Amino acid sequence: MTLHADVRDNAAQSRYELTVDGATAVAVYELRDGEIVFTHTEVPKSLSGQGVASALAKGALEDVRARGLKAVPLCSFFAGFIERHPEFHDLVR
């Protein structure tokens, strides 16, 4: 699934978004000194079980890396995703 390429940062609302079939999954964050603190992830029921949350996390974390920032996974989904994907371990302070 290459949905992670469609993840966009909605800085005005402090969240990453991924829209699929008209429904939008979001990863809410707080931007702090050199860090993006992920606080909440929400996926509409219509998208549940399709890997949308994982694609959202991957796209968001790739953006964190591209921006030279660190990730702070307060959200349990992001914490679990990073734990299962060693390629993102270096992003956590």
N, C-alpha and C positions, 0 to 999 in steps of 0.2 A: 504494500500500500504506500503510495507516494503522497498522501494527503499532507504530510508535514511541510511540503513546499508551498502549500496554500495558507499556512498560518501567518497571520498578520498581527503586528503590534498596534493596538488601539491605545496610544499613549494618553489621549484625552480622557479615557475611562480607566486607565491603568490596568489593562488586561490584554492578553493575547487571545485571538479569536480564530476559530476554524468553522466555516459555514459549509454544511453538507446538506444537499436536498432541502434548502431553505431554512434549516435549523442551525443554530449557532452554539457551539461549545466554547466555554471561556475558561481561562486561567487568570485569576485575579492576582495582582502583585502590588508591592510597594517598592518604589525605587529609593534606595538609600545610597550612601557613599560607596560607589563602586560595586554595589550589590543589587540584585533583584530578589526580593523576598516573596516567594510564592505562598499565598495565604489560602487560596480556595480554588478548586476546579469543579466546574459544573458542566454536565453533558445532558442534553435533553433526552428524555426517555426514547424518543423515536430513533436516536442514534446509538443507544446503548448496545454493547456487545459487538460493535463493528470496528473496534480499534481506534475510534476517533480520539479518545482521551490520550492514548499513547502517541498518536500522530501529533496531537496538540502539544504534548510535553516535549517530544523530539524537536519539533519546529521551534518552540520557545527556547529550549536549551541551546539549539544551534545558533539562535540569534544572540543569546547571552554570550556565547563564545565569540561570535563575530564582533560583538561590541566590546570585548575585552573585560567583561564583568564577571562577578562570581554569583552563584545561585545559592539561595538559602531556602531549602524546601520545608517550610512550616506546614504546608499542605501535605496530608498523609499520602495522597496519590503521587505527588511529585517525589516525596521521600522514597516511596517504594519503587517508583520508576527508575530513579537514579541508582538505587541499590541494585536493581536487576540489570542495569546497563553500565558496565565499567567504563565505557568510552566517555561517560559524563562525570565520573568521580572527581576528575581534576577541577571541575567547576565549583565544587563545594569547598568552602573555606574551612 
